[in-house]
Amino acid sequence: MPKTTLPCQYRTGKTVSSGAHAIVKEAIHIKTRKYYACKIVVKDDLPGSAHLVGNEISILKRVRSENINIVRLHDYFQTAHSIYLCLDLCTGGTLWDRITTQGVYNETKVIGIVRTLFLAVKHIHEAGVVHRDLRPENLFFRTPAADAPIMIFDFQHSRIVEDTPNPETDVDLRNTPRYMAPEILLEKFHDKPVDVWALGSIAFFVTTGSTPFDGDEPEQVAQAVVTGNIPEEKWDTVSINAREFISLCLSIEPAQRPTVEEALAYTWLVPATPHFLLKSSRMSSTSRVSSMRDLRLPRFFNPRRKWRILGHAVKALVLLHTLVKRHRPSAQSDTEDSTDQGSFKTGTSSMS
């Protein structure tokens, strides 16, 4: 249980975020003038579940390091009514916010984010901890800058590897199944591979702008997760290397997933690897567009629609060219036609 101290050491400001069991506010330490994110948990809102806060404190102390991608616990205390955790202040919003408002990232940036998260989770695993609740809503950017560090938050459902999972305390965890590994949803023994599954789901999300497993109700999502059913059309804008990596992380059997160390050595995440080269035998027009893109794409970008639009444009140009030919003086037609048709054919072939 957190130590008891006077809350007047801090002055709270605007609300940063709020959840089912806590609210996070900006806070300034009155003496040092340093800013923090103060997570405030009202005790009456956590009947019988105050252990979650105690668990988060002990886990954060265990994984504490200078890793800039893992939130740090700076102070904690309680009053008669509430429990306070003073954490790193992040003002750049969540990964979920950025993807849903700005669109998916190009693949180079996706690789950078995914690699950063795997390195951070590697540190967490080396500390003997499984996070168990990795999802875009729990990943915050330190500042609004485009290149701001991303940080892993919310360790209340984390556990020490040696501890035995308690299904009764995992009910809240199973209420957010989109990034949960099948073994958690099936209430089976689970360990570090659940974090690899979650990172694979996050990689899919930042690449496509949608979650790999969908449903109108949590039960439908859970059913899709335990069967590993990802609709084929969801892969349309994913390159071959990315698909192979993500599919490996989303293996139904935990033993078939790579460890974080193995994932970091995988071709797609190795910094020196040319990530956009596809096997010619498996290259489709859709894959070619998605694999070679280096521009920010809008959410749910559809390359097939782009090619259809280009096709209509070509047909329009052909029609225009025919009409122009019909109205040209016959004396000029032979010379001009050969030049125009040649340049038009060259322009058309360069798009194919």
C-alpha positions as CSV (number, residue, x, y, z in Angstrom):
1,M,0.0,0.0,0.0
2,P,1.3,3.5,-0.8
3,K,2.9,5.5,2.0
4,T,0.9,8.3,3.6
5,T,1.9,11.9,3.1
6,L,0.4,15.3,2.7
7,P,-0.8,16.0,-0.8
8,C,0.0,19.7,-0.6
9,Q,3.5,19.0,-2.0
10,Y,1.7,19.1,-5.4
11,R,-0.8,21.3,-7.2
12,T,-2.9,19.6,-9.8
13,G,-4.0,21.2,-13.1
14,K,-5.9,20.1,-16.2
15,T,-7.0,16.5,-16.8
16,V,-4.7,14.6,-19.2
17,S,-6.9,11.4,-19.4
18,S,-9.4,9.4,-17.5
19,G,-10.4,5.8,-17.3
20,A,-12.7,3.4,-15.5
21,H,-10.7,3.5,-12.2
22,A,-8.5,6.5,-12.4
23,I,-8.0,10.1,-13.6
24,V,-4.7,11.5,-14.7
25,K,-4.0,15.2,-14.1
26,E,-1.1,17.5,-14.7
27,A,0.7,18.3,-11.4
28,I,3.5,20.6,-10.4
29,H,5.7,20.0,-7.4
30,I,5.4,23.2,-5.4
31,K,9.1,23.3,-4.3
32,T,10.9,22.0,-7.4
33,R,8.4,23.4,-10.0
34,K,8.8,20.2,-11.9
35,Y,5.7,18.9,-13.8
36,Y,4.4,15.3,-13.6
37,A,1.4,13.3,-14.5
38,C,-0.5,12.5,-11.4
39,K,-2.6,9.4,-11.5
40,I,-5.4,9.7,-9.0
41,V,-7.4,6.7,-7.8
42,V,-10.4,7.3,-5.6
43,K,-10.5,4.4,-3.1
44,D,-14.3,4.2,-3.2
45,D,-14.1,3.5,-6.9
46,L,-11.9,0.5,-6.3
47,P,-13.8,-1.7,-3.9
48,G,-11.7,-4.9,-3.4
49,S,-9.3,-3.9,-6.2
50,A,-6.9,-1.5,-4.4
51,H,-4.3,-4.3,-4.9
52,L,-4.1,-3.2,-8.6
53,V,-2.6,0.1,-7.5
54,G,-0.2,-1.6,-5.1
55,N,0.8,-4.0,-7.9
56,E,1.4,-1.1,-10.3
57,I,3.7,0.6,-7.8
58,S,5.7,-2.5,-7.1
59,I,6.1,-3.3,-10.8
60,L,7.1,0.2,-11.7
61,K,9.8,0.2,-9.0
62,R,11.0,-3.2,-10.3
63,V,11.4,-2.0,-14.0
64,R,12.7,1.4,-13.1
65,S,15.5,2.4,-15.4
66,E,16.8,5.2,-17.6
67,N,14.9,3.7,-20.6
68,I,13.1,6.7,-22.1
69,N,10.4,4.5,-23.5
70,I,9.1,3.2,-20.1
71,V,7.2,5.5,-17.8
72,R,8.9,6.2,-14.5
73,L,7.3,6.4,-11.1
74,H,8.7,9.5,-9.3
75,D,6.5,9.6,-6.1
76,Y,3.4,8.0,-4.6
77,F,1.3,8.6,-1.5
78,Q,-2.3,8.3,-0.2
79,T,-4.8,10.3,1.6
80,A,-8.0,9.2,3.4
81,H,-9.8,9.2,0.1
82,S,-7.4,8.7,-2.8
83,I,-4.1,7.2,-3.9
84,Y,-1.7,9.3,-6.0
85,L,1.0,8.1,-8.4
86,C,3.3,10.8,-9.8
87,L,4.6,9.7,-13.2
88,D,6.4,11.2,-16.3
89,L,4.2,13.8,-17.9
90,C,3.4,13.1,-21.5
91,T,1.6,15.8,-23.6
92,G,1.7,14.2,-27.0
93,G,-1.4,12.0,-26.7
94,T,-1.5,8.3,-27.3
95,L,-0.5,6.2,-30.3
96,W,-4.3,5.5,-30.8
97,D,-4.9,9.3,-31.0
98,R,-2.2,9.9,-33.6
99,I,-3.2,7.0,-35.9
100,T,-6.9,7.7,-35.8
101,T,-6.5,11.5,-36.4
102,Q,-3.5,11.6,-38.7
103,G,-3.6,8.3,-40.5
104,V,-1.2,5.4,-40.7
105,Y,2.5,5.9,-40.8
106,N,4.8,5.0,-43.7
107,E,6.5,1.7,-43.3
108,T,9.9,3.2,-42.3
109,K,8.3,5.0,-39.3
110,V,6.3,1.9,-38.4
111,I,9.5,-0.1,-38.2
112,G,11.1,2.5,-36.0
113,I,8.1,2.5,-33.6
114,V,7.8,-1.3,-33.5
115,R,11.5,-1.7,-32.9
116,T,11.5,0.9,-30.1
117,L,8.6,-0.9,-28.4
118,F,10.3,-4.3,-28.7
119,L,13.5,-2.9,-27.1
120,A,11.4,-1.4,-24.2
121,V,9.6,-4.7,-23.7
122,K,12.9,-6.5,-23.8
123,H,13.9,-4.4,-20.7
124,I,10.6,-5.2,-19.0
125,H,11.0,-8.9,-19.6
126,E,14.6,-8.8,-18.4
127,A,13.3,-7.4,-15.2
128,G,11.2,-10.5,-14.8
129,V,7.9,-8.7,-15.6
130,V,5.1,-9.4,-18.2
131,H,3.1,-6.2,-19.1
132,R,0.0,-8.0,-20.3
133,D,-1.9,-4.9,-21.4
134,L,0.1,-3.4,-24.3
135,R,-2.2,-1.5,-26.6
136,P,-2.2,1.8,-28.5
137,E,-4.2,3.5,-25.7
138,N,-1.4,2.7,-23.2
139,L,1.4,4.1,-25.4
140,F,1.9,7.9,-24.9
141,F,4.1,10.3,-26.8
142,R,6.3,12.5,-24.5
143,T,5.5,15.7,-26.5
144,P,3.4,16.7,-29.5
145,A,6.5,16.7,-31.7
146,A,6.4,14.3,-34.6
147,D,9.7,12.6,-33.4
148,A,8.7,12.6,-29.7
149,P,9.7,9.4,-27.7
150,I,6.9,6.9,-27.2
151,M,6.4,5.6,-23.7
152,I,4.8,2.5,-22.3
153,F,2.3,3.2,-19.5
154,D,-0.3,1.4,-17.3
155,F,1.4,-1.5,-15.4
156,Q,-1.6,-2.2,-13.1
157,H,-2.3,-5.6,-14.8
158,S,1.4,-6.5,-15.1
159,R,2.8,-9.3,-13.1
160,I,6.1,-10.9,-12.1
161,V,6.9,-13.9,-14.3
162,E,7.2,-16.3,-11.4
163,D,3.7,-15.4,-10.1
164,T,0.7,-17.5,-11.0
165,P,-2.0,-15.7,-12.9
166,N,-5.3,-15.3,-11.1
167,P,-8.3,-15.5,-13.5
168,E,-10.5,-13.7,-11.0
169,T,-8.2,-10.6,-11.1
170,D,-7.9,-10.7,-14.9
171,V,-11.6,-9.9,-15.6
172,D,-10.9,-6.3,-16.4
173,L,-8.0,-7.4,-18.6
174,R,-10.3,-9.7,-20.7
175,N,-12.7,-6.8,-21.2
176,T,-10.3,-5.3,-23.8
177,P,-9.7,-8.3,-26.1
178,R,-8.5,-6.6,-29.3
179,Y,-4.8,-6.9,-28.3
180,M,-5.1,-9.8,-25.9
181,A,-3.4,-13.1,-26.6
182,P,-5.7,-16.2,-27.0
183,E,-4.2,-17.8,-23.8
184,I,-5.4,-14.9,-21.7
185,L,-8.9,-15.0,-23.1
186,L,-9.0,-18.7,-22.6
187,E,-7.8,-18.3,-19.0
188,K,-4.8,-20.5,-19.7
189,F,-1.3,-20.1,-18.2
190,H,0.4,-17.3,-19.9
191,D,3.8,-15.7,-19.9
192,K,6.1,-13.4,-21.9
193,P,4.6,-14.5,-25.3
194,V,1.4,-12.5,-24.6
195,D,3.4,-9.3,-24.9
196,V,4.8,-10.4,-28.3
197,W,1.2,-11.1,-29.5
198,A,0.2,-7.6,-28.3
199,L,3.1,-6.0,-30.1
200,G,2.2,-7.9,-33.3
201,S,-1.3,-6.5,-33.0
202,I,0.0,-3.0,-32.5
203,A,2.3,-3.3,-35.5
204,F,-0.7,-4.3,-37.6
205,F,-2.6,-1.3,-36.3
206,V,0.0,1.3,-37.1
207,T,0.5,-0.3,-40.5
208,T,-3.1,-0.5,-41.6
209,G,-5.1,1.9,-39.3
210,S,-7.3,-1.0,-38.1
211,T,-7.1,-3.7,-35.5
212,P,-6.4,-7.3,-36.8
213,F,-9.4,-8.8,-35.0
214,D,-12.9,-7.1,-35.2
215,G,-16.4,-7.6,-33.9
216,D,-19.4,-5.6,-32.7
217,E,-19.2,-7.1,-29.2
218,P,-16.2,-8.1,-27.0
219,E,-17.3,-11.8,-27.4
220,Q,-17.1,-11.6,-31.2
221,V,-13.6,-10.0,-31.0
222,A,-12.5,-12.7,-28.6
223,Q,-13.8,-15.4,-30.9
224,A,-11.8,-13.9,-33.8
225,V,-8.7,-13.8,-31.6
226,V,-8.8,-17.4,-30.4
227,T,-9.3,-18.6,-34.0
228,G,-6.6,-16.2,-35.4
229,N,-9.1,-15.2,-38.1
230,I,-7.8,-12.0,-39.9
231,P,-9.7,-11.2,-43.1
232,E,-7.5,-11.4,-46.1
233,E,-8.4,-7.9,-47.3
234,K,-7.0,-6.4,-44.1
235,W,-3.5,-7.3,-45.4
236,D,-3.9,-5.4,-48.7
237,T,-1.6,-2.5,-47.8
238,V,1.0,-4.6,-45.8
239,S,4.3,-5.5,-47.4
240,I,5.4,-9.2,-47.5
241,N,8.2,-8.7,-44.9
242,A,5.8,-6.9,-42.6
243,R,3.1,-9.5,-43.0
244,E,5.5,-12.4,-42.3
245,F,6.8,-10.7,-39.1
246,I,3.3,-9.7,-37.8
247,S,1.9,-13.2,-38.6
248,L,4.7,-14.8,-36.7
249,C,4.0,-12.6,-33.7
250,L,0.2,-13.5,-34.0
251,S,0.8,-17.3,-33.9
252,I,-2.0,-19.0,-32.0
253,E,0.5,-21.2,-30.2
254,P,2.7,-19.2,-27.8
255,A,5.7,-21.4,-28.4
256,Q,5.6,-20.5,-32.1
257,R,6.0,-16.8,-31.4
258,P,9.4,-15.3,-31.3
259,T,10.9,-14.0,-28.1
260,V,11.6,-10.2,-28.1
261,E,15.2,-11.0,-28.7
262,E,14.4,-13.1,-31.7
263,A,12.0,-10.5,-33.0
264,L,14.6,-7.8,-32.8
265,A,16.9,-9.9,-35.0
266,Y,14.1,-10.6,-37.6
267,T,14.7,-9.3,-41.1
268,W,11.9,-6.7,-41.0
269,L,13.2,-5.0,-37.9
270,V,17.0,-5.0,-38.6
271,P,17.9,-1.4,-39.4
272,A,20.3,-2.2,-42.2
273,T,17.7,-4.3,-44.1
274,P,16.1,-2.8,-47.3
275,H,12.6,-3.2,-46.1
276,F,10.7,-2.5,-49.3
277,L,12.0,-5.2,-51.6
278,L,9.4,-7.8,-52.5
279,K,9.8,-11.3,-54.1
280,S,8.9,-10.8,-57.7
281,S,7.0,-14.1,-57.8
282,R,4.6,-12.8,-55.1
283,M,4.4,-9.2,-56.0
284,S,1.0,-7.8,-56.9
285,S,0.1,-4.3,-57.9
286,T,-1.4,-3.8,-54.4
287,S,1.7,-5.1,-52.7
288,R,4.0,-3.0,-55.0
289,V,2.2,0.2,-54.0
290,S,2.2,-0.6,-50.3
291,S,5.8,-1.8,-50.1
292,M,7.3,1.1,-52.0
293,R,5.3,3.9,-50.4
294,D,7.2,6.5,-48.3
295,L,4.4,9.0,-47.8
296,R,2.0,9.3,-45.0
297,L,-1.2,7.5,-46.1
298,P,-4.7,8.4,-45.0
299,R,-6.5,6.0,-42.8
300,F,-7.8,2.9,-44.6
301,F,-5.8,3.9,-47.8
302,N,-7.0,1.7,-50.7
303,P,-4.4,1.3,-53.4
304,R,-6.8,-0.6,-55.7
305,R,-9.1,2.4,-55.8
306,K,-6.1,4.6,-56.7
307,W,-5.2,2.4,-59.7
308,R,-8.9,2.4,-60.9
309,I,-8.8,6.2,-60.8
310,L,-5.6,6.3,-62.8
311,G,-7.1,3.8,-65.3
312,H,-10.1,6.2,-65.9
313,A,-7.7,9.1,-66.3
314,V,-5.8,7.2,-69.0
315,K,-9.0,6.4,-70.9
316,A,-10.0,10.1,-70.8
317,L,-6.6,11.1,-72.2
318,V,-7.0,8.6,-75.0
319,L,-10.4,9.9,-75.9
320,L,-9.1,13.5,-75.8
321,H,-6.2,12.5,-78.1
322,T,-8.6,11.0,-80.6
323,L,-10.8,14.1,-80.7
324,V,-7.7,16.3,-81.2
325,K,-6.6,14.1,-84.2
326,R,-9.9,14.4,-85.9
327,H,-9.8,18.2,-85.9
328,R,-6.1,18.7,-86.9
329,P,-5.2,19.9,-90.5
330,S,-4.3,16.8,-92.6
331,A,-0.9,18.3,-93.6
332,Q,0.4,18.3,-90.0
333,S,-1.2,15.1,-88.9
334,D,1.5,12.6,-89.8
335,T,4.3,14.4,-88.1
336,E,2.5,15.5,-85.0
337,D,0.6,12.2,-84.5
338,S,3.8,10.1,-84.3
339,T,5.4,12.4,-81.7
340,D,2.3,12.7,-79.6
341,Q,1.5,9.0,-79.6
342,G,5.1,8.1,-78.8
343,S,5.2,10.4,-75.8
344,F,1.8,9.3,-74.6
345,K,2.8,5.6,-74.8
346,T,6.0,6.3,-72.8
347,G,4.0,8.1,-70.1
348,T,1.5,5.3,-69.9
349,S,4.1,2.5,-69.7
350,S,5.9,4.3,-66.8
351,M,2.8,4.0,-64.6
352,S,2.4,0.3,-65.1
